[in-house]
Amino acid sequence: MPTTLTLKNIPDVVYARLKASAEMNRRSLNSEAIMCLETVLTPQRTPPSERLARARGLRLQMADNVFTAHDIDTFKSLGRP
């Protein structure tokens, strides 16, 4: 049977991030909070072979992109004040 949980004194920054994440994922705040808790508390173990296959697939997708050191510095600074 599901249990009700009340959270108090949530920092404004955490609340804002949760709310933005909920909107982005088209979920209610409650559903987003549950999803975050489930993700952290009951992580799914990915077999190393699957992780390696995903990494290889990403590498193939990026094969056509060549980034210079300047490009990488620009990417790293995006969104920073």
PyRosetta script that sets phi, psi and omega in degrees:
from pyrosetta import init, pose_from_sequence

init()
pose = pose_from_sequence("MPTTLTLKNIPDVVYARLKASAEMNRRSLNSEAIMCLETVLTPQRTPPSERLARARGLRLQMADNVFTAHDIDTFKSLGRP")
pose.set_psi(1, 130.3)
pose.set_omega(1, 178.8)
pose.set_phi(2, -61.3)
pose.set_psi(2, 150.0)
pose.set_omega(2, 179.5)
pose.set_phi(3, -114.2)
pose.set_psi(3, 147.0)
pose.set_omega(3, 176.7)
pose.set_phi(4, -92.0)
pose.set_psi(4, 137.5)
pose.set_omega(4, -179.6)
pose.set_phi(5, -129.6)
pose.set_psi(5, 130.7)
pose.set_omega(5, 176.4)
pose.set_phi(6, -108.9)
pose.set_psi(6, 129.5)
pose.set_omega(6, 178.8)
pose.set_phi(7, -107.0)
pose.set_psi(7, 135.6)
pose.set_omega(7, 179.5)
pose.set_phi(8, -121.7)
pose.set_psi(8, 156.4)
pose.set_omega(8, 174.8)
pose.set_phi(9, 57.4)
pose.set_psi(9, 41.7)
pose.set_omega(9, 176.5)
pose.set_phi(10, -73.4)
pose.set_psi(10, 126.1)
pose.set_omega(10, 179.1)
pose.set_phi(11, -58.5)
pose.set_psi(11, 144.0)
pose.set_omega(11, -177.9)
pose.set_phi(12, -55.6)
pose.set_psi(12, -40.0)
pose.set_omega(12, -179.0)
pose.set_phi(13, -64.6)
pose.set_psi(13, -42.3)
pose.set_omega(13, 179.6)
pose.set_phi(14, -65.6)
pose.set_psi(14, -43.2)
pose.set_omega(14, 179.0)
pose.set_phi(15, -61.2)
pose.set_psi(15, -44.3)
pose.set_omega(15, -178.9)
pose.set_phi(16, -62.7)
pose.set_psi(16, -40.9)
pose.set_omega(16, 179.1)
pose.set_phi(17, -68.0)
pose.set_psi(17, -39.0)
pose.set_omega(17, 178.1)
pose.set_phi(18, -64.8)
pose.set_psi(18, -43.5)
pose.set_omega(18, -179.8)
pose.set_phi(19, -63.9)
pose.set_psi(19, -44.2)
pose.set_omega(19, 179.0)
pose.set_phi(20, -63.8)
pose.set_psi(20, -41.0)
pose.set_omega(20, 179.0)
pose.set_phi(21, -64.8)
pose.set_psi(21, -40.8)
pose.set_omega(21, 178.6)
pose.set_phi(22, -62.1)
pose.set_psi(22, -44.0)
pose.set_omega(22, 179.3)
pose.set_phi(23, -64.6)
pose.set_psi(23, -42.7)
pose.set_omega(23, -179.2)
pose.set_phi(24, -63.6)
pose.set_psi(24, -36.6)
pose.set_omega(24, -179.1)
pose.set_phi(25, -93.1)
pose.set_psi(25, 3.8)
pose.set_omega(25, 178.8)
pose.set_phi(26, 56.0)
pose.set_psi(26, 48.8)
pose.set_omega(26, 178.2)
pose.set_phi(27, -125.4)
pose.set_psi(27, 161.8)
pose.set_omega(27, 171.6)
pose.set_phi(28, -74.0)
pose.set_psi(28, 163.4)
pose.set_omega(28, 176.0)
pose.set_phi(29, -57.9)
pose.set_psi(29, -42.2)
pose.set_omega(29, -179.8)
pose.set_phi(30, -60.6)
pose.set_psi(30, -48.0)
pose.set_omega(30, -179.4)
pose.set_phi(31, -64.3)
pose.set_psi(31, -37.8)
pose.set_omega(31, 179.7)
pose.set_phi(32, -67.4)
pose.set_psi(32, -40.9)
pose.set_omega(32, 178.3)
pose.set_phi(33, -62.6)
pose.set_psi(33, -42.4)
pose.set_omega(33, 178.7)
pose.set_phi(34, -63.5)
pose.set_psi(34, -43.5)
pose.set_omega(34, 179.7)
pose.set_phi(35, -61.5)
pose.set_psi(35, -42.7)
pose.set_omega(35, 178.5)
pose.set_phi(36, -62.4)
pose.set_psi(36, -44.9)
pose.set_omega(36, 179.3)
pose.set_phi(37, -63.8)
pose.set_psi(37, -43.6)
pose.set_omega(37, 179.5)
pose.set_phi(38, -63.1)
pose.set_psi(38, -40.5)
pose.set_omega(38, -179.3)
pose.set_phi(39, -62.7)
pose.set_psi(39, -41.3)
pose.set_omega(39, -177.6)
pose.set_phi(40, -79.6)
pose.set_psi(40, -40.5)
pose.set_omega(40, -172.1)
pose.set_phi(41, -89.9)
pose.set_psi(41, -22.0)
pose.set_omega(41, 178.8)
pose.set_phi(42, -132.0)
pose.set_psi(42, 62.1)
pose.set_omega(42, -177.5)
pose.set_phi(43, -65.7)
pose.set_psi(43, 146.1)
pose.set_omega(43, 177.7)
pose.set_phi(44, -87.9)
pose.set_psi(44, 128.7)
pose.set_omega(44, 178.3)
pose.set_phi(45, -80.2)
pose.set_psi(45, 124.8)
pose.set_omega(45, 177.5)
pose.set_phi(46, -97.8)
pose.set_psi(46, 126.0)
pose.set_omega(46, 179.1)
pose.set_phi(47, -59.1)
pose.set_psi(47, 142.6)
pose.set_omega(47, -179.9)
pose.set_phi(48, -54.3)
pose.set_psi(48, -36.4)
pose.set_omega(48, -179.3)
pose.set_phi(49, -63.7)
pose.set_psi(49, -38.1)
pose.set_omega(49, 178.5)
pose.set_phi(50, -69.6)
pose.set_psi(50, -41.8)
pose.set_omega(50, 178.0)
pose.set_phi(51, -61.4)
pose.set_psi(51, -42.4)
pose.set_omega(51, 178.9)
pose.set_phi(52, -64.7)
pose.set_psi(52, -41.2)
pose.set_omega(52, 179.0)
pose.set_phi(53, -63.4)
pose.set_psi(53, -40.3)
pose.set_omega(53, 177.7)
pose.set_phi(54, -65.4)
pose.set_psi(54, -41.9)
pose.set_omega(54, 179.4)
pose.set_phi(55, -62.2)
pose.set_psi(55, -42.0)
pose.set_omega(55, 178.8)
pose.set_phi(56, -65.0)
pose.set_psi(56, -39.5)
pose.set_omega(56, 177.6)
pose.set_phi(57, -63.2)
pose.set_psi(57, -42.1)
pose.set_omega(57, 177.6)
pose.set_phi(58, -64.8)
pose.set_psi(58, -39.4)
pose.set_omega(58, 178.9)
pose.set_phi(59, -62.1)
pose.set_psi(59, -40.7)
pose.set_omega(59, 178.3)
pose.set_phi(60, -65.0)
pose.set_psi(60, -39.2)
pose.set_omega(60, 178.6)
pose.set_phi(61, -63.6)
pose.set_psi(61, -33.4)
pose.set_omega(61, -177.0)
pose.set_phi(62, -88.8)
pose.set_psi(62, -2.6)
pose.set_omega(62, -174.2)
pose.set_phi(63, -58.1)
pose.set_psi(63, -33.2)
pose.set_omega(63, -178.2)
pose.set_phi(64, -80.2)
pose.set_psi(64, -14.1)
pose.set_omega(64, -178.1)
pose.set_phi(65, -95.8)
pose.set_psi(65, 123.9)
pose.set_omega(65, 176.3)
pose.set_phi(66, -115.8)
pose.set_psi(66, 119.9)
pose.set_omega(66, -177.9)
pose.set_phi(67, -108.5)
pose.set_psi(67, 134.8)
pose.set_omega(67, 175.3)
pose.set_phi(68, -85.7)
pose.set_psi(68, 169.0)
pose.set_omega(68, 176.6)
pose.set_phi(69, -59.7)
pose.set_psi(69, -37.3)
pose.set_omega(69, 177.9)
pose.set_phi(70, -63.3)
pose.set_psi(70, -42.9)
pose.set_omega(70, 177.5)
pose.set_phi(71, -58.8)
pose.set_psi(71, -45.3)
pose.set_omega(71, -177.6)
pose.set_phi(72, -64.6)
pose.set_psi(72, -42.6)
pose.set_omega(72, 177.3)
pose.set_phi(73, -61.8)
pose.set_psi(73, -39.7)
pose.set_omega(73, 178.3)
pose.set_phi(74, -64.4)
pose.set_psi(74, -45.6)
pose.set_omega(74, 179.0)
pose.set_phi(75, -60.2)
pose.set_psi(75, -41.9)
pose.set_omega(75, -178.2)
pose.set_phi(76, -65.8)
pose.set_psi(76, -31.6)
pose.set_omega(76, -176.9)
pose.set_phi(77, -87.3)
pose.set_psi(77, -10.8)
pose.set_omega(77, 179.9)
pose.set_phi(78, -60.0)
pose.set_psi(78, 133.5)
pose.set_omega(78, 177.5)
pose.set_phi(79, 81.6)
pose.set_psi(79, -1.6)
pose.set_omega(79, 178.0)
pose.set_phi(80, -95.8)
pose.set_psi(80, 143.9)
pose.set_omega(80, -179.6)
pose.set_phi(81, -68.1)
pose.dump_pdb("model.pdb")
